[in-house]
Amino acid sequence: MNTYFCNLQTHDTYMNRCLQLAALGAGHTAPNPLVGAVLVYNNQIIGEGYHQQYGGPHAEVNCINSVARENKKYIAASTLYVSLEPCVHFGKTPPCTDLILKNKIPTVIIGCRDSFAAVNGKGIEKLENAGVEVVLGIMETECLHINKRFFTFHEKQRPYIILKWAQSNDGFIAASDIHKKNTETKRLLISNEITNRLVHKWRSREAAIMVGTQTALLDNPSLTTRLWPGNNPLRLVIDKELILPPSLKLFDGSAKTIVFNCTKQSESKNLVYQLLDKEENVLTQILSFLFQQQIQSLIVEGGTKLIQSFIDEGLWDEARVITNKKINIENGLAAPVLKNNLLLCQNNYSTDTVSYFKRIHN
């Protein structure tokens, strides 16, 4: 084997570029994964690309197509780096393995295996059987992480679930009088303008967003990405008895909304009423429905009751908690309590601290 191909540090350099490229597709490729690719000849990148849009060309296609005319003669002597195992099946586009073989690329460096059943080692096997040198597992942890939504969806048959809430410095999400009938008190705004924009950025990266009945009534949220460029997520609300008034922003038609209820089943252009079985677990039914609809990620922005139900049933992967260090409520609605969690990092934005947690699986 050429000593160049044994240089793991060099491999990491080019795979890191693949990951940078892959991230550019965030919010646009689902239900497909994020993938980046670079083509290297004589220690120089002569082509690069990423999967830009669901249904569009894959990373390998865009990478090879980006090679300048004067460099095309080097393709058959180059090394292809790709963050995810090349596909071997016909989907929206032809198999990338066929393209690699057609271009006679002799070596392919792969970040991680694709656990999707239609691929899962078959792409690697096809390349190796055709005489292509394959190196697997370069920056594997990072390559798995960037597609945590994709892998969770296929391996657990549910969306990747992110819990999000904002709380006061003393651990409340609302003042106590907000739940009194006929109150004139407005709901306390806890997060600041910076983190509000950050939340909208988060929304643009996820396929769906969910709230419960009380949050919909009290906050009247839009659940859109109006403060950040990007796609609006699919809006989900649990309203078992259909008590929410049609005047709410959730029903303004600006984004598709699904109402999970125990009364009726119907569908119009941007509004779906999805019937639930009263005798079955609500969250299990909803997540099963989302899996069938190819919804790979879900951000839950509901109140304490809804978020705590996800926590108690172990149905979450990540939590993002915004804490305003300048606000103390003293008596109010307590924030959810995480279980089996690991604090990953914290970022400060003026008055707010954003804490990122991941669930530790038993």
N, C-alpha and C positions, 0 to 999 in steps of 0.2 A: 504494500500500500504506500502511496506517495506520502512523504512526511508532512506535506502541507495539510493533508486530510486528517492527520492525527493531532493537529494543533487545536486543542479545545478552546484556547483563548481566542483564536481567530474565528472558530465556530461561534462562540458567544457574541462576538462583535457583529457578525452578520445576522445571527438570529435575533439579537436585540433590535436591529433595524427592521426585521420582519415584524416584530411586536409593535414597534412604533407605527409602522404602516397599518397593521391590523386595527389598531385603536382608532384610526381615522374613520372606520366604518361603523363605529358605535352608534346605535340607535337607528340603523338603516338596513341591517342585514338579516335580522330575525325573520323567520325561524332558522336561518342559516347561521353558521358560526362566523366569528371574526378571524380573518386569515390574512397574513402578509407574506410576500415572497420576494426574494432578491436573487438575481443571477450574477454570478461572480466569475470573471475570467482573469487569470494572472493577477490575483489580489485586487482587482478593480471591479466595482459594481457596474455592469453594463445594462442592467434592466431591473426594474422593481415595480411592484404593483400590489394592490390589495382588493379584497372583495368589497365593492363600494355600495352595492344595492341588491337587495333580495331579488332574484330572478335575472340579475345581470351576470357578466363574466366573472369567473372566480379569480382569485389572486394570481394563480399560475398563468392564466390566460393574459391578464393585464400586464404581468411582469414580462412575459415573452414578447408581447406586442409592443412593449415600450422600448425594446432594443433598437437603437439607431441603425439605419440601413448599412452604414459602414462597419457595424459590429456584428451583423447577423451571421457572418461567416465564422464567428467565434462561439456561437451557441452550442454547437456539437462538441466543444472542448471545454465547456463551462460547468460550474457546480451550481445547482439550484438549491437555495435554502427556502424552506417553507415552514411556517409555524405549526401547521396541522397536516396530518397524513392526507395526501392527495386522494380525491374521490375516485371511485372505480365504477360508479353506477351512473345511469342516465337519469337526470332529474330535470330541472329547468334548463340545464346546460349539459353538454357531453362530458364524459369522464376526463378529468385532468391527467390521469395516468396515460391515456391515449395520446394526449398532446405532448407530454414529456417524451414518450417513446418516438413519436413522429419527428420530434426535433433532435432525436439521438443524444439527449443530455446524459452523460455517463455517470454522474454522481448526484444524488439527492440527499440533502441533510434535512431531517424532519424533527421538529420540536417535540411533538407528542402524537400518540396514536389517537385516531378518531373512534370513540366508543359507539357511534351511531351504527346500528346493526347492518346497514347497507354497505358500510365501509369496514370498520373495526379489523384492521390488519390485512384486508383484502387488497388495498392499494399498495401496501408495502410488498406483499407477496407477488403481485403482478409485476411490479418493477424489478424485483430480484430475479424472478423467473425469466425475465427478458434480458438479464445480464447487467442491470443497473446496480451500481454500488449504492447501498442505502445505509445511512448512519442515523440512528434513532435516539431520541432522548436528550437533545441539546437544549439546555434551559427548560427542561420539561416542566418544572414547577411553575415557572412564569407562563409557559404556554397553556398549561391547564387552567391557570388562574384567569387568564383573559377571557376564556370561554366557560367560566363557571356556570353561567346561565344555561348554555347549551348542554353541558355535561349533566348538570342537575336534572334538567328536563328529561333527558333520555334515560338516565340511570334511575331516577326516582319517580318518573312519570308524573311529575307535577312541575309547576313553575319554580324558578329560583325566587325566594321570598325575602323581601327587604322590609323591615319594620322601621317606621320613622315617626318621631314625635318631638315636640318642643316643650321644654319644661322650665319652671322657675328655678332659681338657685336652691330653693328649699324643697324641690321635688314635686311641684304641682303643675298640672297642665291647664287649669282654669280656676277662677275664683269660685267659692262655694255658692254665691247667690245667683250664678248663671243658670242654675237648675231650678230655681224657684219659679212658680207660675206667675205670669203677668209681670215679670221683672222688666225694667227699662234699662238695666245694666247691659252694656255691650261686652262682648267677649274680649278678654284681655289679649292683646297682641304681644306675644312673647319674643319671637325671633325678630331680628333687625332686618334692614333692607338688604344687607349683603347676603345673609343666609337665606333670605326669601328667594333671591336670584339663584342661589346655589340649589335650593330645593327644586326650582323649575328646571335647572340643568339636569338634576337627577331624574325628574319625570321624563325628560326628553330621551333618556337612555333606556327606559323600561317600556314593556309592552302594555301593561295595564296598571291601574291605580284603584285602590278600594277604600271606601269609608262605610261606616255604619249609619243607621237611621238617625241617631241623635246628633252625630257630627253634621250630617246633611241638613238637619233642621236648624241647629244652633249656629253653625258657621256659614251655611249656604255657599259652599266652596265651588269654584269653577273646575278645579282639578285639571287645568290646562297648562301649557308651557308659554303663557303670554309674556313672561319676563325673560324668556330665553329662546333663541331660534332653535327649532326642532319640531319633531312630530308630537302631536298630542297623544298621550296614552289612551287606551280603551278605558272608559270610566265604569267602575263597578260600584254598586251600592246594595247593601242588604236592607230590604224593607219588607219584612215577612208579611205584615198586614196591610201593605200599601197605604200608608198614612201620609206619605210625603206629598205636598202640594205640587201641581204642575208648574207653578211659578218659580221654582228653584232653578238656579243656574245649571244644575246637572241635566235639566231637561230643555236647555236652550238650543240644542241641535248643533252646537259648535264642535262637538266630538261625539262619537258613538257612546251610548250609555246602556249598560245592562243592569236591570233591576232584578235581583234575586228575591223571590217571594213565594208564598205558599198559597196563592190564590189563582193566578192565571198565567197562561202561556200565550204570547203574541209577539209579533215583530213588525216594525215599520222601518223607514230608512235609517234613522239614527237612534232608535229606541227599541230595546228588546226586553220583554218581561220573561224571565226564565223561571220556570216552576221548580220549587224544591219539595221534597218529600218531608213532611213534618216529623215522621218517625225515624228519619236517618240523620246522621251527623251533618250539620250544615257546612262546615268547612271542608269536610271530605268530599261532599257533593260538588261544591264550588270548584275545588282544585281539580277534581276529575273532569268537570266540564271544561275548564281552562286548558287542560292537557289535550282534550279532544279537539279544541279550537286552535291548537298549536300556539298557545300563549306561553312563552318561555320565561317571562319574568313578571313579577308583581310587586309593587310597592304599596304597603298598607299604611295609610295616613289616618286611619280611624281613631276614635277616642280610646280611653283606657280599656273599656270592656272588650272591644273588638281585638285590639292588639294583645291584651292579656290572654285572650282565648287562643290566639296563634301560639303564644309563648307556652301556655300550659299544655297544649297538645303537641309541642315539639315541632311545630310546622313553621320554622323560620330558618334562614341561613345567615342573615346579616341584619344588624340594627344600626341606625344612625340617629343619635340623640343630640338635639340642640339644647344647650343649657344657657340661659341668660343669667350671667353672674350678678347683674345689677337689680334683678327683680326677686323679691321675696313675697309670697302670697300669704303664708302663715296658716290659712284655713281655706282649703279648696279641694278640688278633685285630684287625688293622688295620681302620679304618673305610673305607667306600667312598671313591673319589676321583672328584670331579665333573670333567666336561669341558665345554668350551664353555658356561660359565656366567657369569652376572652377579649379583653380590650386590645385592639390593634394599634390605634393611634388617636391623637387628639389634635385638632387645628383650631386656632383662635381667630375670630373675625370681630374685632372691636368688643362689644359687650358679650358676644356669644362664643361659646366653646362647642365645637362639633366633635362628638366621640363616636368612633367606629368600633363596633363589636362584631365578632363572628360567633356562631353557635358551636359549642364543642359537642360533637356527637358521641353518645355513649357507646 
